[in-house]
Amino acid sequence: MATIVLRGVTRRFATTTALAAVDLTVEDGSFTALVGPSGCGKSTLLRLVAGLDRPTAGSVTADGRPVDGPGPERGVVFQQPALFPWLDVAGNIRFGLDEAGMKRDEAERRTAGWIDAVGLAGFERALPAQLSGGMAQRAALARALATAPGTLLLDEPFGALDRITRNGMQDLLRRVRAATPATVLLVTHDVEEAVYLADRVVVLSPRPGRIVADLAVDLPQARVRTDPAFVAVRVRVEQSLGAAMV
């Protein structure tokens, strides 16, 4: 697990500023969701934490160490599964373990465990082109978790899925996350998804992105979307998001 800290983070591009002076601490073992309007810098912030980009100003650290590039301690799942098309499901999930030099028997044992965990038993030898969108995203999630990263970064991982599949994937994430101690940072446009999954919801303003609300999700782990307490938290986040747009 890791504590992620952003201090005074600004990210400018040639024609725009995506983030402006963002201060954010994501506590060890927590599940934080970032919400905000399109173009507010949510994905940019996630890429900075992943080490796929660098801030123009400010600093990003993980457990007190500067983030200066990608690393196996930070698993990333994008909206598109980004599986290696030439590898089957088992090969994709095992890829990071092989790269880390894990012994073959142990890598295969761990891969089989994650295949079972995400409900892909029987599809071990299927290529990505043979999978549905939901199945491919299950494989991507298992690949990210197989290396036991301290931090799991999710960039709208279910955004391209239909509502029924999306709800199923959210439930899957809740189950597999309960079995891992990873710190989770989720980017989503879906307020209901944020409240269903996270312990905390951080709201960003329109570009340039700034934190305009930081809301605790004080709900039990077993959450029902129609429960009045759940609806009350969702409405509070929606109101904060609406206020940011004014």
C-alpha positions in Angstrom: 0.0 0.0 0.0 1.1 3.6 -0.5 0.2 7.1 0.5 0.0 9.4 -2.6 0.7 13.1 -2.1 0.3 15.9 -4.7 1.6 19.3 -3.6 1.0 22.4 -5.7 0.6 20.3 -8.9 0.1 22.2 -12.1 0.1 20.7 -15.6 0.3 23.0 -18.6 0.2 22.0 -22.2 0.9 24.1 -25.2 -2.5 25.7 -25.5 -4.2 25.0 -22.1 -3.7 24.4 -18.4 -5.2 21.1 -17.3 -4.5 21.3 -13.5 -3.7 24.3 -11.3 -2.0 24.1 -7.9 -3.7 20.9 -6.8 -3.0 19.6 -3.3 -4.2 16.1 -2.6 -3.3 13.3 -0.2 -4.6 9.8 -0.9 -4.2 7.8 2.3 -2.7 4.4 2.5 -5.3 1.7 1.9 -8.1 4.2 1.0 -10.4 4.2 -2.0 -10.7 7.7 -3.5 -12.8 8.7 -6.5 -12.2 11.8 -8.6 -15.2 13.3 -10.4 -15.6 16.4 -12.5 -16.7 17.7 -15.9 -15.1 16.5 -19.1 -11.7 18.2 -19.6 -11.2 19.1 -15.9 -7.9 17.2 -15.7 -9.0 14.0 -13.9 -7.2 11.7 -16.2 -4.2 14.0 -16.3 -3.9 13.8 -12.5 -4.1 10.0 -12.7 -1.4 9.9 -15.4 0.8 12.0 -13.1 0.4 9.6 -10.2 1.0 6.7 -12.6 4.3 8.3 -13.7 3.1 8.5 -17.3 3.4 12.3 -17.3 5.2 14.9 -15.2 3.8 18.1 -13.6 4.8 21.5 -14.9 5.1 22.6 -11.3 4.7 20.9 -7.9 5.5 17.4 -6.8 4.0 13.9 -6.8 5.2 11.4 -4.3 4.3 7.8 -3.3 5.4 6.8 0.2 7.6 9.8 0.3 9.5 9.0 -2.9 9.1 11.1 -6.0 7.1 9.6 -8.8 9.3 10.0 -11.9 8.1 7.2 -14.1 5.8 4.1 -14.2 6.5 1.3 -11.7 5.2 -2.1 -10.8 4.0 -0.8 -7.5 1.3 1.2 -9.3 -1.1 -0.8 -11.4 -3.2 1.0 -14.0 -6.4 0.1 -15.7 -7.7 2.4 -18.6 -11.1 2.7 -20.2 -9.9 0.5 -23.0 -8.5 -2.8 -21.8 -5.2 -2.4 -23.7 -4.5 -6.1 -23.6 -1.7 -7.5 -25.7 -3.5 -8.9 -28.8 -1.0 -11.7 -29.4 -1.3 -13.1 -25.8 -4.2 -15.1 -24.5 -6.0 -14.2 -21.3 -3.5 -16.2 -19.1 -0.5 -14.7 -20.9 -1.8 -11.2 -20.4 -2.4 -11.7 -16.7 0.9 -13.4 -16.3 2.9 -10.8 -18.3 3.9 -8.6 -15.3 4.9 -11.6 -13.3 7.1 -12.9 -16.0 8.7 -9.5 -16.4 9.4 -9.4 -12.7 11.2 -12.8 -12.9 8.8 -14.8 -10.9 9.3 -18.5 -11.0 7.0 -20.1 -13.6 5.1 -22.3 -11.2 4.3 -19.4 -8.9 3.4 -17.1 -11.8 1.0 -19.7 -13.1 -0.5 -20.4 -9.7 -1.1 -16.7 -9.1 -2.5 -16.2 -12.7 -4.9 -19.1 -12.2 -6.1 -17.5 -8.9 -6.8 -14.2 -10.5 -8.6 -15.9 -13.5 -10.9 -17.5 -11.0 -11.3 -14.3 -9.0 -12.5 -12.3 -12.0 -14.7 -15.0 -13.4 -12.7 -16.0 -16.5 -12.2 -19.7 -15.8 -12.6 -21.5 -19.1 -11.2 -18.5 -21.1 -7.6 -18.9 -20.2 -6.6 -19.5 -23.8 -8.9 -17.0 -25.4 -7.3 -14.1 -27.3 -8.5 -10.5 -26.6 -10.3 -10.4 -29.9 -12.5 -13.3 -28.8 -13.7 -11.6 -25.6 -16.6 -9.3 -24.9 -15.9 -5.8 -23.6 -16.6 -6.8 -20.0 -14.5 -9.9 -20.2 -11.6 -8.0 -21.6 -11.8 -5.5 -18.8 -11.9 -8.3 -16.3 -8.6 -9.6 -17.7 -7.2 -6.0 -17.6 -8.1 -5.7 -14.0 -6.7 -9.1 -13.1 -3.4 -8.2 -14.9 -3.1 -5.0 -12.9 -3.7 -6.8 -9.6 -1.6 -9.9 -10.3 1.6 -8.1 -9.4 0.1 -7.1 -6.0 0.6 -3.3 -6.6 0.5 -1.0 -3.6 -1.6 1.4 -5.6 -4.4 0.7 -8.2 -5.1 3.5 -10.6 -8.4 3.3 -12.5 -9.1 5.7 -15.4 -12.9 5.3 -16.2 -12.4 1.5 -16.4 -16.1 0.8 -17.0 -17.0 3.9 -19.0 -17.3 2.0 -22.3 -19.5 -0.7 -20.9 -23.3 -1.0 -21.0 -25.1 -0.3 -17.7 -25.8 -3.9 -16.8 -22.2 -5.0 -17.5 -20.9 -1.9 -15.7 -22.8 -2.6 -12.6 -21.5 -6.2 -12.6 -17.9 -4.9 -13.0 -18.4 -2.5 -10.1 -19.5 -5.4 -7.9 -16.5 -7.4 -9.1 -14.2 -4.6 -8.2 -15.7 -4.4 -4.7 -15.1 -8.1 -4.2 -11.6 -8.3 -5.5 -10.6 -5.1 -3.7 -11.8 -6.6 -0.4 -9.1 -9.3 -1.0 -6.3 -6.8 -1.6 -4.9 -4.0 0.6 -4.2 -1.7 -2.4 -4.7 2.1 -2.2 -7.2 2.9 -5.0 -7.6 6.1 -7.0 -10.6 6.0 -9.5 -11.4 8.5 -12.2 -15.1 8.5 -13.2 -17.8 10.7 -14.7 -20.4 8.6 -12.9 -21.3 10.0 -9.5 -23.3 6.9 -8.6 -20.3 4.8 -9.4 -18.1 7.0 -7.2 -20.4 6.8 -4.2 -20.9 3.0 -4.7 -17.2 2.2 -4.7 -15.3 4.9 -2.9 -14.7 5.9 0.7 -14.1 9.5 -0.4 -15.1 11.6 -3.4 -13.0 14.5 -4.6 -14.7 17.0 -7.0 -12.6 19.0 -9.5 -13.6 22.2 -11.1 -13.8 22.8 -14.9 -10.4 23.4 -16.5 -8.0 24.2 -15.1 -8.8 21.6 -12.6 -8.8 22.6 -8.9 -10.3 20.7 -6.0 -13.6 22.3 -5.0 -15.0 19.6 -2.7 -13.7 16.7 -0.7 -16.5 14.5 0.6 -16.4 11.5 2.9 -18.6 8.6 1.9 -19.9 7.6 5.3 -21.7 4.4 4.2 -21.4 0.7 5.1 -19.4 -1.4 2.7 -22.5 -3.2 1.6 -24.2 -0.4 -0.4 -27.7 -0.3 -2.0 -28.1 2.3 -4.6 -31.8 3.0 -3.7 -31.1 3.3 0.0 -32.0 6.8 1.3 -28.6 7.3 2.9 -26.9 6.3 -0.4 -29.1 8.7 -2.4 -28.3 11.5 0.1 -24.6 11.1 -0.4 -25.0 10.9 -4.2 -27.1 14.1 -4.2 -24.5 15.9 -2.1 -21.8 15.0 -4.6 -24.0 16.1 -7.5 -24.7 19.4 -5.8 -21.0 20.0 -5.3 -20.4 19.1 -8.9 -23.2 21.5 -10.0 -21.8 24.3 -7.9 -18.4 23.8 -9.5 -19.9 24.4 -12.9 -21.4 27.8 -12.0 
